[in-house]
């Protein structure tokens, strides 16, 4: 059994500074923000950044894990408040809006909904996939969602709705309309 040693105090400070700098850079420049710039903002070298976050994907996930967890938890809150079919649609609206409002989140969620053959399963992916599985299952049991619809398909479609809404006006103004158009084909 391998024991994980706690991070030294200076390493923990560097990690926290990197997360803060990355969040700022992603908010300003999107997921393509310069990793060298992030390291400079944090006052560390590039080697320190890569020791903590070996890939851009790892950094994105570390920055947005709380937002993803909140979206996943929100699915359960909505499910307690609304009937299953309505809960699914409301959560998809919030998920799609989140992908537009939080720069970099759409890319992170996009990697979570690939076919899985080459993508690394991340904590963020597991969290959001679990949420949609619960909502889809409930809507199918209720009879408001086709039984042949897979949860991963719903996530891919939500990703597409966020992209389409961005193309329309960039603010998410059309998300509900696009979800409504989409769901007509998902009903039994």
Steps between C-alpha positions, in 0.01 A plus 500: 500500500637839398459785743437846363713754678339832584612791287769723649377846600687674216372248247145548627537880464629459145211268417245748633664793318501300178128422535418865564714621208354236270142591593574865420675415172225263387236762583686758292626288209303176507642150523780590256664739748879480498632256758824699519294811578316308772831396658627860486179633656541250781863601550635151425692337218346289227656188655303561819178534302564172316595318820159582642305482173665284235240595235274791417210261559619431855522873570154566353353226714668627817370851434144392420446195721293700749280643221445153354420352840251781560332433164479130581354572845256741340358209298394329822352822642294558186389134498354548848308812386363404157353197323772294325453627144491862611796445732710366214417799280565754777836341581598492133417870481722574801778276369493664155494849652795407722697389195454846351545709814815329631770517236679169466219296651363398160839362397532309825151352468561430132785269591269324745252412226735357240460137408737404780742308281781751546377741765610464856204466732520796734332572830306774323383256235393243757306761696304645209439158344358372828266798521365455148461125548275559801291762318469301177404183687228680693359667187497166318321329789249787501443447127599854394825392332553236235632176645774470236667831594839459667616746769824573312293601197315754712832651616627520144178670391523748790856579387363561151219721633754714688709531183195589288391763751849650502489520121162674514593777741769381737294558814288186526182686416374216277581201721140436612373532142761260364437252781128517426560433130732216586274331753215457254709222345586345836143443613349156454 
